């Protein structure tokens, strides 16, 4: 038995007048996703939890079977550092460090610095010399990892703002604080890095920690270092194929081919597609629709066709990690709709396609994310039921 999980990051959304009072996924042309719904089962899962940040780290950790309340590692930087091969000691702190764009009025204009290209990003970073005890390492595009060696702070007392949640707000109100007071070392780092409208933005702080391994052979294909690092830290393996960017220009075909080639050797294959989230954070409705249609055409459809042609039984699960709303660019805690089809499953609903409202309307219960695979009768090592 094979299980394939497709996570279209931030796919879930509200309805918009500009889309004929439909959500982006309802408006989008998604014949493969709709076919999956018609032949399989649907439901709702709670991926966000009170007291934890609303975001992919919590969402994906839960979907892999870990209760985020028990295992939340404060921030994604731990996993990004792991992917970059950085060594963390117990007293070190790691931060995700975006290159952002600040407008002339001092507001955060773009949390990706207009999806900054590699040449521009590296040229900008070459002009930045973080003072000791900070170390800065480049990842991809606007993404970087900042290390604070021998950090003396209690990270639970840090107040760091995720930049994708505050686009358009004045930077002066968003600078790091510790125990309610301005955190001068990080503030100085940020302000000293500001040039030509660009600035460094640290967030997502975390420290080194250990996790129990997943009880199955897991392989993941993604464009994001934090997802790759998470899977690796949980005992699986991950690959970032050439051309995978996490944007609209991401080579989804390459990601799909990488997973197909890997499937004979693993129990669970995960493919993470980030573009719907990126587009929603930037408030681009049509961009989000375009991202969803690309995932349907280049990932869901080809994987369905491939799996149907294999002798070994399979199940294919499509589940977003959270809502990301184009209205304000923010994540929401609303339970997300999933659909799963494959061996041993028959439709448990009258729906003809994927819809947040439609799936919510036929669902009588909400499954917690970390209980979703057991609830779907996905077992342990060999995924038997």
PyMOL commands that set and color helices and strands:
alter all, ss='L'
color gray80, all
select helices_A, chain A and resi 17-19+24-27+31-39+56-63+68-71+77-83+118-126+155-157+163-165+171-173+184-192+225-233+252-263+275-281+285-308+356-362+369-375
alter helices_A, ss='H'
color red, helices_A
select strands_A, chain A and resi 2-8+41-46+93-102+108-110+134-140+143-148+158-159+177-178+181-182+198-206+218-221+237-239+268-273+314-319+323-325+330-332+336-342+366-368
alter strands_A, ss='S'
color yellow, strands_A
deselect
rebuild
show_as cartoon
